[in-house]
Structure formats: C-alpha cells, structure tokens
Amino acid sequence: MKIFYKITFSTLIFLSTYIYSELRIEITGGTNEPIRVAMVPLEWTINTVPSLYLHEVVKKDLESFGEFSVLSPEDMLSYPTLEGEVSYRDWRLLKVDYLIIGSVLESEVIGEVKIAYSILDVSRQKNIHKALISGSIKSLKRIGHNISDRIYQKINGIPGIFSTRIAYVDKPVSGDDSYNLRITDIDGDGDSSLFLSNQPILSPDWSSDGKQLAYVSFEEGTSRIYIQELSTGNRRALKHERGINSSPSWSPDGNYLAAVLSKGGNPDIYLYNLRNNTWKQLTDHYGIDTEPDWSPNGKSLIFTSNRSGSPQIYEINASTMRIKRRTFEGTYNARARYLPDGKSIIYVHRRKGIFHIALHKLKTGRISILTDTFLDESPSVSPNGNVIIYATKDRNTGADVLAGVSINGKTKFILPSASGGAREPAWSPILDKY
Amino acid sequence: MQNLFAGFFVSALIHVGIVLSLSNVFSIDLLDFNNDYSQPIPAYLIFEKPNLVSKKKVKTIIKKDTVVSISKTDLSEIVLKADQEILVLEDMINTPAILGEKEINASQQDRILFFSSLIEDQIQEVWKKPIASQELSVELMISLVPTGEILDVNIKRSSGNDAFDRSALIAVAKVNKFENLAMPAQLFNNNFRQFTLVFKPN
C-alpha cells in the first residue's frame, strides 16, 4: 500500500511539470483614470416636491475623495429608470463603468419613502446590485449618503464613509468663547454641540459601536476622563487618579480604555476596566509614555515614548507586555494611530523642522509623507482606512482648520467648519450598518 | 529491502521524468516558422502524405495534435492546393537539425514573452483598480480564438473580494479582443488558446 502511495505521489510530481508549464500572465498595474459612474436622476413618483435630489448628493459624495468621476445629467443621452430601458451602447460611448438607475416610491408608512435602485456594470451588461431601502422623507440627505456608501462598497470593495461623523474640539478664538466638543457629518452638515466648558477639552475618542465618546475635560481644574453617551447626553467620569489623566483610547471590544496616568511620578500607559472601574498599569518607565492607541484586533497598543531621548513610537503586546520600538527615522514621531487593517500606522513626523503626517508600513518600515501643510497634528483615520483627517493651520488666515488627505496622498481637502478653532478631530466608526 | 526498492523506483521515476522534460523529449514545439510564414499548417496533411516525411516524425506529430476530421472529397482538394505548404512542412521538420534545440527554445520563449506583453499592455490600459486591492490577487482563465477574440472568461481563483474580482472581469470584457496576436498555430495552441491572467497589484 505504501508503495502504491509513493508511486501515485511521484506520478503527481511528474505530471506537475506539465501543469506548471501553463502560461500565466501577471497584471500588476492599471490605468489611473478614476472609475466613471453615472446616476440617472431617480424617477420621483410621489406627490411631495423633493427637498433635494439624491443623484446630486451621491455625486458630491463619490467625488469628494477623487476616486470617482460622476457624469452630470446634462451629459447623458437617455434617462432610463428600469433595467429594460437601458441602452448599454450609449453608456459605453460615454465611457461609463457603472450606471445607477431607480425610482423614489410611495411608502405604506406615512412620512417615509422607498427607494428602489440598481447598480449596472456597463461593460458586462450586468446588474450587480439591487436594493430597496426606506427612510424618512425629511432625511433624504441621509438616505443619499447611505446609497453612496453602498455604491462605494460595491465598486471599491471597502465600506463607504459618507454616513460617518467627526468629533472635534472647537477652541475659543476670543476670550469670551468656551471650549466646545462638537460632532459633524463629514460634509460639514449637521454640526452640533455635545458639551460646552470654559475649561479645556482634549482628545475625544469614539467607542467602537459609535454610541459613546471618551474625552478629557479640565472642568474641575484638573484633567479628568469622561465618557458621554451620544443619544442621551449622559456623562460619567472615570475614577480619578492623582496627577495627569489623559489620552483615552477605547479597546475594540469596548471593555477597556487605555489612558495615561502620572500617579507613579511620570506619565505611563494604564488600562481602565470599564466593568469594575479599576486601573491597571501597562507600561513602567521613567520616561514619558503617552498617546496610546489600540490595534484593531485588540492584541497590542502603540504609544509615544521619549525613553530613547526623543519622542518615538513603540508598540506593546497586551498579553506578553513585550515592547518594540517602531520608528527610527527623525527625532520627532508622535500621536500614532493604527489603520483599520492593523498593518500600517500614521503619526506626526517632523522633517526639516516641519510637522507632517506620515504613513508607515509596519512590515517593511517604509514611510511616506502624506501632507505638505505645516504644523499638522492629531491625525485620525477614517473607518475604511482610506482617508486621514488632521488639524492644521490655514495657510492664508492662520486659523485652525481640519484638513483631510486620502491615504495615497493624492486628494486633499479642507473640512468646512463653522468657526476658526477646530482641533483634535476623531473619526467615528461606521455608524449606519448596511 | 522492499522499502529501499520502492524508494529507488520513485527516485528513478522522478529523475527520468526531470531528465526527459529537460531534454525536451516531451516538447512538441520543434517548429520554427520563419517570420513571414504565419499561416497554420493543417495537421491532416501530414497524415495523408506520409511519404514526404519520415514515419517516426509523423507519428509524434499526429499523437500530439488534434486530427481534424474531414470528408474524403474535401481532402483531395486540399491536398492538391497544399502542395506548396508541404514543402514548407518538410523544411520545418528538418529545422531542428540545423538550428539546434537550445536556439529554438530561446526564440520560442521570446515569442511567448512578446505576445504576453501585448496582452498585458492591453489589459493594463483599461483596468481600473478598486481601492481594496492591497495584497489581493485574482486568477482568471481566459480562452481565446486565434483572431485574439476572447471566447470565455472564468474565475480560476477568487481574491475573496467581489469588487476586486469584478474589476478584473470588467477589464477583460472591455478588451473583448486582443489586437496583434497573429502567431503560428502551434504557438497559439500550446500557449494562448487557454491561459491564466493574474491580477496582482504591487
């Protein structure tokens, strides 16, 4: 029997020389042209006058990070609403890759509308996604963002972020103003205040379910970490320790907060157990350890430490407590954040006296500078890992603004913000599951 | 004793296999058409006119090629028309002796590389990589007809990401027909009639 197996095995090896010789052609590069999408204005079948046009919301969303070019209705040759009415040849002539068609329909629920739409693959003449979604007629914009998210996911293979939000601290510009913790949609809409104080507010961080925010407030004269529930506005303070209490970061499972305490004489990283409200020390060094961030799988944390003499990024394994230095280039690397895949980190990197946001691949150690502004600080990554938002100074006015850059460094934008003192942005997780 | 014998047998089989495949015994790409001659030569001609070539060589060719079935009346006509081609056929069977095998294999490899790069270029021109393409790769099985037209596309190994797989399928659909793939039939049949396209961004 053994011999039989051996012979079979050797015959397989023998045959594999033939199978291997089959031709394989590898494609490593593609065109840099953006993916071209056309969304036909949805057929409006209800009596109410539309407050806004969904195709306009979707166009603005999809074009915001430079990944898509969206055809305007004026440039279309026809306006189909059903798959049967689509003349694929027309859309191929317009060099459209994906076509979106559909209608807005009456819903049985008063005050609601239903939207039926399809995403068509023009080159293969295939319907790749069909959906029926409903929502309040008053929140058409939200529905639009939701449709954008789905289109983005279907075409790009990663979640869309058009329904996500950004928390930030609005710093007083003049003496009478107060510190204001605010939350806004990423297009600058729906900007609202969560907490006001005449003392500093720092480092907001979202819980992974997107329902709570942790931050540092000096309202009692000293730094203290608070957790606030977004739906009710209820706040609770973590157990206060002597000295600095700062830089909260939620664990992915929501059970712990990593934070910085200086009760041991110098700042170290501690873990706060939210179930039994106890602190546990994670790092112990006479240097400063600060700004922790959890890896997406919850197994390690990165933090800034000056233990080598200058601020550098270190990674600690949460179970073995082994610490590894991650940055070696330059004399200032701080405020690191993981990307959602856990394979790269971003941080503030000083090069030639200027602070930039850098992307660092952990495996290869390769660094790329993403921003060309100056005084860039506190970067925060979008939940799909494709965009980074950070605080910087407007070049012309010198005002504090929130700026964004895509992870490939190609698209840059300034977030529209009501006043000129926006600091410390924190990008929410994906909020609308779809 | 029995175990040793088995081991010896397996090793001998592998070694013989390696030696034979290295010495190109299994290769049937002995034909080296000269640049101006790109029309495929029908295999049945060899079968009908065995007196023109030595028997041994005919046998190997028939074995590897698909013999096209054809009615007898048609045959006689074709045979008449193809007298000229038979001369070339003779030529081509004699080539190995003149050129030497190494040289032929080199030029064969060059041609495969040349046509592969044509295919690569045409795909790259239209492939729009989706954002989710880091560390993903998808393998497509492509079937062509000699004109370069794509007959069939199948996913041989998925990347696990629908959007990424789809982007590759769309690129192939956009190409629809590969241009400038005119090549000897043998080269086409052995390499390009069916091949694997790997989409793997770096």
Interface residues (C-beta under 8 A of the other chain):
Chain A: K2 I3 K6 I7 F9 S10 T11 I13 F14 T17 Y18 E22 L23 R24 I25 E26 I27 T28 G29 G30 T31 E33 P34 I35 E67 D97 D121 S123 R124 I128 Q153 K154 I155 N156 G157 I158 D341 N386
Chain B: Q2 N3 A6 G7 F9 V10 L13 I14 G17 I18 S21 F26 I112 S116 I119 E120 I123 Q124 E125 V126 W127 K128 K129 P130 I131 A132 S133 Q134 E139 N161 D162 A163 F164 R166 A168 L169 I170 A171 A173 K174 N191 F192 Q194 F195 T196 L197 V198 F199 K200 P201 N202
